[in-house]
């Protein structure tokens, strides 16, 4: 997984008034947990938004007033009108403890089914999985170069060493469906063969 850095400063007080003052100062209230005790801190809002508004899942190297920790984003709270991040929870990574994450699904290759008029459907943009931090990939890349019309890649056929997928095994991740144009073309070809 990609590693990004974020520095923060400890919060002296915890509460609604303190959180509002932090937000007014252009910072985001955050909490780091997972190692026994919670650490309340704040981080720069611009740097936090760069972490949030990306398709990638990153390991965040936190530096909170000199205390260093590796973590992943666990929860994000946003303003429903402006999409500004109002609060973030980070889960500290432990090399011996499994973590649950959702990783982006990327597609590579060209499907022969799409070339012959089929329509590519990506049902899952992310897949949920659990594994040790060292085993987690950056993303899940699926090769569609063998998919004909009617073929699909299901969760059970996605193999990632050292990682367990949590989505239903029979769920379709990517498929190539018959498109209307392809249906008409197939019907025209069938009619031409009869003559």
N, C-alpha and C positions, 0 to 999 in steps of 0.2 A: 504494500500500500504506500501511496505517496505520503511524505512527511512534510508538514508545514509548521511554522513557528508562530506562536502568539504570546505576547507578554501582557501581564496584568498586574494590578495592584490590589492588595488586600483591602476588604471593606471593613471599616471600623464598626458600623452599626448595620443591623439587618432589620428591614421593615419597609412598609410602603413609602413613608416619607423619604427615607434614605434612598430607596430605589428610584423614586421620582427625581431626586436631586442628581443622582448619577446619570439618569437618562437625559436630563436637561443639560448636563455637562458634556454630552456627546459620547457617552460611554454606555456599555451594556452590563447589567448585573449578571454574574455567572456563579455557578456552584460546581465544585469538583468533588466527586465522591467515589467510593469504591475501595479505599484503603483504610476503612474504619471510621475516620473522622471527616466531616465535610469541611471544605475550604471555600469560604465566600470571598469572591473577588470581582473586580470589574475590568473590562477590556475595551479598547477603542472600537467604536461602532462601525467605522469604515473597514477596519481589518476583520471584524466579525462578519460583516456582510459579504466580504470576499470569500470567507470560509463557507457561508451558508448557500449563497447563490452560485453553486457549481454542481455539475452532475457527478463529480468525483466524490468518493468517500476517503477522507484523509485521516491519518494519525496526526494528532496535534501535539507538538512539543510545547508544553506550557512553561512559562517562566513567571512565577508569581512572587514578586519581590525576592528573587534569588532562589526560591524553592522550585526545582524542576520536576516535571511529571510528564509522562506520555499518556494521552487520553484520546477518546473518540467522542464525537458529539452524540449525546443520548437523547436530548429533547430540546426543541426550539419553540419559543413562544413569540408570536408576531402580532403586530397591530393589524386587525382585519381590513382596515381601510388603506393604510400606507405600506403594508408589508415590511415595515421596519422591525428589526429584531428587538424584542423588549426583554427577553430573558433567555439564558442558555444553561443547560446542564451538561457537564462533561463526566464521562465514566473513565476513571483511571485504569490503564491497562496493566495487567499482571501477566507475565509470560507463562505462568502455570495455570491461569484461569481462562476458560473459554468465554468468548463474548459473542453476542448476537448482533448482527449487522445486516443491512440491506445494501447489496452491491448492484451497480448499474449493469444492464445487459447490453452488450455491443454486438453488432452483426458484421461479419466480414464475408466476402465472396459474392458471386453473382449466381442467382438461382436460375437453372434452365426453365423451371416452371414459370418464372416471372418473364423471361425472354419470350416464351411462347404465349404470353397473354394473361397469365395468372396474376393475382394480386397478393402481395406480401402483407401479412398481418402480424404485428408484434403485440402480443397480448400482455406480456410482462415487460415493463421498463426496468424493474428492479426485482431481484430475488432475495428472499430472506435466508440467511444461513448462520450457522454457529460453528466456531472453531477457535483454536488458539491464535493469538495475534500474529505469530510468525507464519502460520499457514494461510492467512487470508490474502487472496489475490487483490489486485487493484480493481479489476472488473471481471465480468464473466463474458468471454468472447465466444460467440457461436458461429460456426462456419455453415453457410446456407448453400454452398456450391453444389450439393447433391439433392436439393429439394425440387421435386417435380410438382405439378398441380395435384393437390390433395394430400401432399406430404406435410408432416409437422415434426417439430422437435419438442419433446415433452420434458418435464422436470426430471423424470427418472433417467433420461438419457444424458443429462448434464453430469459429467464426472469431474470432480475437483478433489485432488488428494488431500486428506487430513481435514476435510470440511464436510459438514452434514447440512444438506438443504432442508429447509423447514416448510416450503410450499408443498401442496398436494402432489404426489408423485405422478399422477396421471394428467395434471394440468398442462395445457399447451402453452409453450413459451412463444414460439414463432411458427407460422404456418403459411402455406401458399394455397390460396382459395381460387376457385374458378371465377373469373370475372365475367361480367355481362358480355363484353366484347368477345372474349374467348369462347363463351357459350354459343354466340351467334356464328362465329367463325367455324366452330366444330360442327354445328348443324348444317351450315352451308357446304362444308367438305363432305359430310355424310350424304347430302342430297346430290352432290355432283358425282359421287361414286355410284349412285343408283342409276344414273342416266347413262 
